[in-house]
Amino acid sequence: MPEMTFTVRWPNGTEQQCYSPSLVMHDHLEVGGRYPIPEFVSLTTRALTEASDRVRAKFGFACTSAAAQMSEIRAVSRRMPEGAVEVLAMTGADLIEPKSAGR
């Protein structure tokens, strides 16, 4: 079961709800942030790889849901026109104090 979900809007206006098995996405993306597609794919791949590594370290097995989510994001990105992906929401990440808090 995912520990967090994040909702994005692709350049063609399609919204997609994505998930992460760990609360790491907030370290890579910000709500309200707009990322060119290649950067978005790179950042989410990095975050989902980190999440999968955490699952592997904790439970001793690979996280197939993270791999499936990475595959889905890559597949959708290839069908999109050029532009930016906007992060609309993150659920679960609000349980963690934002990096900028207290600065």
Stockholm file with secondary structure:
# STOCKHOLM 1.0

chainA/1-103         MPEMTFTVRWPNGTEQQCYSPSLVMHDHLEVGGRYPIPEFVSLTTRALTEASDRVRAKFGFACTSAAAQMSEIRAVSRRMPEGAVEVLAMTGADLIEPKSAGR
#=GR chainA/1-103 SS CCSEEEEEECTTSCEEEEEESSTTGGGTCCTTCEEEHHHHHHHHHHHHHHHHHHHHHHHSSCCHHHHHHHHHHHHHHHTSCSSEEEEEEEESGGGSCCTTTTC
#=GC SS_cons         CCSEEEEEECTTSCEEEEEESSTTGGGTCCTTCEEEHHHHHHHHHHHHHHHHHHHHHHHSSCCHHHHHHHHHHHHHHHTSCSSEEEEEEEESGGGSCCTTTTC
//
